[in-house]
Amino acid sequence: MRTVKWVLPMPHNAQKQKEVVEKMSLKATWIYYRDLRPSNIGSVKYRHLLLLLFWPIFGLVFMTLEHGVPILWEWITGKALIYQEVVSVLDAYIPFCEWFAIPYYFWFVFLVGMVIYGVLFDFRALRHYMWFVILTYTATAIIYLIWPNMQALRPVDFPRDNLLTDIVKGLYDFDTNTNVCPSIHVLGSLGVCFAGLHSRTLKGWGWKSFFVISTVLITASTVFLKQHSILDVFAALLLGAICYPLVLFVICRREDEHGLPFTPADLPAKELT
């Protein structure tokens, strides 16, 4: 059985680091993926793409929790599913602010951007991000199933009438107020932030500041838009603090030891038989 050992060029100085970053081009990505086939997607070279299958699976699970479980529960018991309200005294001290609709919706760009960048240029960051999402979102789905919860913090009358409040009204119409603790919004942001901070291609204080500030603003937006209680945020931070060491020091370290590729610039160093 033949295995391939992949080696990331390890920069020893600023010039070599610059050379590694310069190799992060679409041409290198095209060369890397041009041999991709359904038959070899499970290989060492391409298996990071399999992690993306979690997204449609979780989407189906979440829709089932939101709509299927209440219907099934009522059909079996003849009673409506009871949700536990999540609320804290601290929530009363957090005012509604429609300006946080901007970072709240930026969350989608934040998450999708990391997936696209990871697929194209930084496989290691993609693995960090996806394993964090897989662990935390799976745990969250289990929590929603065994402990249905909701929040009742949304304002009936908005203090102002403008474009951003209209956007928030549309958000309220589209998004339910159930299954909120822990906050998936916060967990997704933490996943991007952790992956970005440990990325070997997104270097420098500019990128680090971007990931941290974006995560803080997105997290704050969940409570200032009254989409979540502060308890939902605390629960997400706790769950993230538990899961990320497992990702960083167990799962991804083991993948590194097995020689999984880091970037499209990696080339087989040698074949071992």
N, C-alpha and C positions, 0 to 999 in steps of 0.2 A: 504494500500500500504506500503510495507516494503522497507526501504532504509538502506544502509550501510554507516556508518561513518568511514572513513579511517584516521588513525593518524600516522604521521611520528614520529619515536623516535627522540625527540629533545635533542641533547647532551648538557650537562651543563659543561662538562670539556673535556680535551683532551682524557682521557681514554674512555669515552662514545662515543666521536667522532670516535675513532679508532674502537670501537665495531660496530658502524653503517657501517663504510666503509668495515669492514671484512665481513659483511653480504651481500655485493654486489658480489655475486658469481653466477656462471652459475647454480649451484644447486638451489639457491633461485629463479632464473629466470625460470628454468624448472618447479618448483613447482607452481610458479605464473601463468604460461601460460598453464599448462596441461589441464585446463578445458575450454580453448578457443574454441568456436564454432562459425560458422556463425550466429547462432541465438542469441548469447550473446555479439557480438562484440560491440554493442552500449551501453553496460552496463557501469556503473561507473568504473568498474575494467579495462575494455579494450578499452574504447572509444578513448584513445589517439592514437590508431592505425588508426582510421578513418582519422586523419589528414594527413596521408601519401598518401591518395587518391589524394591530391592536385598535387603531382608530375606528374602522367600521364596526368591529366587534363591540367596542365600548359604546359606540353610538346606538347600536341596537339594544344593548343592555340598559342604557340610560333611558331610552324611550319606553322600554318595557317597565322600568321602575316608575316612570312618570305617569304612564297611561294604562299599561297592562295590569300591573299589580293592583291598583285600586279597583279596577273592574273585576278582576279575579277574586279579590278579597270579598267584595260585595256579593258576588255570585255564590261563593262558598258559605259565607256567614249570614248573608242577608242584611248586613250592616255596612255602613260606609267606613272606609279605612280612617282611623284616627291618627292625626299627625301631632307630634309633640312640638309645641311652640318653643323656639329658641330665642331668648331675649335676655339682656343684661341691663342693669341700671346705668351702665356707661353709654348705652345706645341713646339715651335721652339727651346726652350732652354733645352728641355728634349731629350737627345741623345738616339738612339737605342742601347739597350744592350741585347744581346741574352741570357746572364746568367739568366735573369729574366724568362726564359722559365721554369726553375725549380719551383719557387713558383707559377707560373701561372698554371701549371699542377697539382701542389700539391693541388690546390683548390678543385679538385674532391675528393681527399682523405680526405681533411678537412671537406667537407660537408657530404660525405657518412659516415665518421667516427663518426660524431656527431649523425647522424640518428641511426646507429647501436648501439652506446653506449647508446643513449637515450632509444631505444626500450628494450635493455637488462638490463640496470642498473639505469637509471635516467629519469623517466617519466616526471618529472617537467621540466627538462632541454629540453627534447624533445618538450614539449608543448610551452615553451618559444621560441625555435628555429622555430618551424613550424608556429606558429601564426605570428611571425615576417616575415617569408618568404611569408606566405599567403597574408598579408597586402601589403608588399612592392612589391612583384612580380605582384600582381593583379593591383596595381596602375601603375606599370611600363608598363604592357600590355596595359592598357588604354591609357597611354601617347604615346606608339608606334602606337596605332591605330589612334588617332586623330592628332598626330604630327609625321609622318614618318621621321626618321632622319638617318644620316649616317656620316662616317668619311672617309677622304682621306689622312691619315697620313702614311700609310704603305710605306716603302722604296721600290723603284724599284730595286736598286742595293744595296746589302748588303755590309757593310764595311769589313766584314770578311767572310771566308768560313770555317766552321767547323761543327761538329755534331749538336750543338745547333741551328745554323742558318738553318740547314736542317730541324730540328724539327719545327722551326718557319715557314719555307716555307710550310711545311705540314699543319700547323695551318691555314695559310692564305688560302690554297686551300680548307680546310674543312669548315672554319667559314667565314660567310659573313661579310661585313663591314657596314651592315645596322642594324637598331634598337639597338642603342648603348647608348643612353642617356635617363635615368640614366643607369649606369652600373650594370647589374645583377651580374657580378663577384664580385663587391665590396659589393653589398647588401647581397649576400649569405655569404660572409666572415664576415660581421658585425653580421649577425644572429648567426653564430657559436660562435663568440667572446662574444657577449652579453649573450648567453645561458651558455657558459662555465664559464664566470665570476660570474654568479649568481647560478651556480650549487652547491648543498649541498654535493656532493660526490667528486667532483674534487677540492679539497681544496689545499691551499698553494701557495706560490709565484712562484713555478716552473710551475704549471699549468697556473696561471694567465699570467706569462711572455710568455709562449708558445702561448696562444690564442692571446695576443696583438701583439707579434712579427710576428706571422704567418699572421695575418690580415693586418698589415702594409706592409709586403713584397708582399703579394698577390695584395693588392691595388696598390702598386708601380709598380708591373709587368704589369698591364694593360696599363700604359702609356709608360713604357720603351720598351715594345714590339710593341708599336704603334697600339695596339688594341683599344685604347680609347683616346679621348681627356681628358685633365685635367678637362674640364667642365663636362664630364660624371661622373667623380669621385666626384666633388663638388655636383652635382645633387643627386647622390646616398647618400652621407653623409647627405644632407639636408633631403631627404626622410626618411632615417633611423632615424634621430633625431626627426622627427615628429611621426613616427610610433612606435618606441620602448617604449616611455612612455605609449602609449595606451596598448601595450602588457603587460608591467610590472605592471602598476598601475590600469588597468581596467580589461582586459581579464583574465590574470593569477591570479590576486588577487581574482577575483570573483570565479575562479575555485578552488583556495585554500580554500576559505570560504565555498564552497560546498563540501569540503572533498575529492577531487580527490586524488588518491594515488600518492605518490612521488617516491617510489622505490619498487622493488620486495620484499624488507624486510618488507614492511608495511603489517600488518594483521588487519582484522576487529576488532576494539576495542569493539564494541557492536552494536547490531541491534536495530534500533528505529522503532517503529510501529506508 
